[in-house]
Amino acid sequence: MNRSVRAALGEESADLALLDASVFNPFLGQWEETDLGIHAGRVLGPGPYRARREIDLDGARVVPGLIDAHVHVESSLLSPFEYARLAAAHGVTTAIADPTRSRTCSVRRGSSTCSPAGRTSPSTSS
């Protein structure tokens, strides 16, 4: 069995326990007072853990990495790098980008035509 799984099950010590944390639960939209276990650089989950090292957070807030499930980076008027830099500063660790608004393209008979967002591609007669 993997050592992280054994630590999560309480069968061996985690590397780190964060005590008295206020953890945001995005599924419930609520703050929960709990401890967190960390082993081999990964969060094990909420709950009491035996650990080699403990840090008392004294109620400090902890938020999991947020996922932006639908973003149009081009609509932000930022480069992808700048968008990522700013989003990461606010806890976004993953962004699912939908680039379809940047260009509208159509493929006909082996060739493609593209036009800027908001305009339809010119039709061709056959």
C-alpha positions, 0 to 999 in steps of 0.5 A: 500500500502507498505510504500516502494512503497509509498516512491518510488512513492514520496507519503511519504519520503524515509529514505535516499537520496543519492544526486549527485551520478554517478551510473553505469547502467549495462544494458546500460554500462554507468554512469548516474548522478542521485540521489538515494532513499533508504527506509527500507534498499532497493534501491528505484531507481534513481530519485529525492526523498524527504528523512528524511536524505540526503547525497551529494555524490559529484559525487562519483560512485555507482555500483549495486551488480553484478551477475556473471552469470556463474562461475566454482569456481573449475577452480579458484583453490580457496575454495568456501569461498575464491572465495566468499570473493574475488568476494564480494570485487569487487562488486559481490553479487551473483554467479551462479556456474556451478559445472559440470567441477569438475567431469563427472558422468554418471548413468547407471542401478541404479549405477553411475561412476564419473571421474575427469574433462576432462575425460569421464566415463568408459563405461560398457558393458551390 
